[in-house]
Amino acid sequence: MHSAAVALFSLGLGWCAIATAEAQPPRVVTLDEALAAAESVPEVVAARAMERAAAAGIRDARAPGDPSLSLATRSVSARESLSVSIPFRWGGQKGAAVSQAEAELVKKARSLEAAIALARRACRVAWFTLAGSEDRLRAETDLLARSETNRRAIADLFELQRASRLDSVRATTEAAMAKASRTSAEQGVIAASAELRALLGLSDGRLTAGEGRPTPPPEGPLEAWRERAHGGSPEVQVAEAELRAADARVTRKARDKRPATSLTAGADWNDPTQPGTDALLGLGITFPTHGRAGLDAAHAERDRAAALLDLARRRAEVDLESAWSAAGAARQRFEALDQVAGPAAAEAAELTRVGYTEGKLDLFRLLDAEHALADARRDHAEAYREWGVAFAALERLVPESHP
């Protein structure tokens, strides 16, 4: 009995905790906050760690060769030996290794910049998706309120035999469909909030884009974007860095074909067959036998990097024009809905409601006007989201243009 009471009490505390979490207002995340958080997404953190690893690779390449120390003794003669071997390279192998490590560091730095650009795009898309979903929820909520008002008014008129059964059924159907649409919009907001929360690594229960709705800047002329994109496209920069790293690998493999040397110094003592200490000084030479295969592989990787750079440059041109066109089209659609279509639909719905109240228009004209207004507001929310997403793709291609 005591265990059952404890279980019920714990269950009650759990439900209270859930209710308290749901009752908390959602946390407001602005677009600037979302973009600033792009620096800490896991992909960027991983890319920054790879950059640190590449920097450590330069220190490793500059370090001298590992010396070896050997100590030996004999069981019969009791002679003891000590020798030290120090490898060194005179054929430029060390300089080539350092150059390759430096090229790898540049490549990792360019990869980090590309990761930040992708993270900014993802944060911008997630934020505009949440903002658009909330705008749609507002539109669906307003439509539901209007539909419920119509349904109750028609029901009252039907009871007074001043409205037909068809009017009553139509109004009831419209209210039911509006309720379903609002539920769908609410689920869309929940999903968009969860996506942004996971992307930013926040622990808050719900997020909101807030009341402010900043719009992306106008896309401007294509030529201005094209000039900046020539040296600013993340994919092109990564491909160029990869080609330089591949060239450095070719140089290193060519230098590694040269013989490697080592200097050995040592001494023997306690040798009963000869007096004193016997000193040793030697020079060792190592001849690589597999250098040709490695050089051929490096040349193949260099050719591949050159082809990928050409592909990246071609794709950057196409992607830039596509993103610029999409951003312009989305902006024009949003402006048309925001400045013309939306206000006109709201005015038409209000005039139709007045006409219906005065008995000059029938219910079907009223419902059609309500539908047009709801569609305009849905399209307005969707156009806002599409504009933000389209500009995110454009901004990613030239990330330094809009920090």
Order of alpha helices (4+ residues) and beta strands (2+ residues): alpha-beta-alpha-alpha-beta-beta-alpha-alpha-beta-alpha-alpha-beta-beta-alpha-alpha-alpha
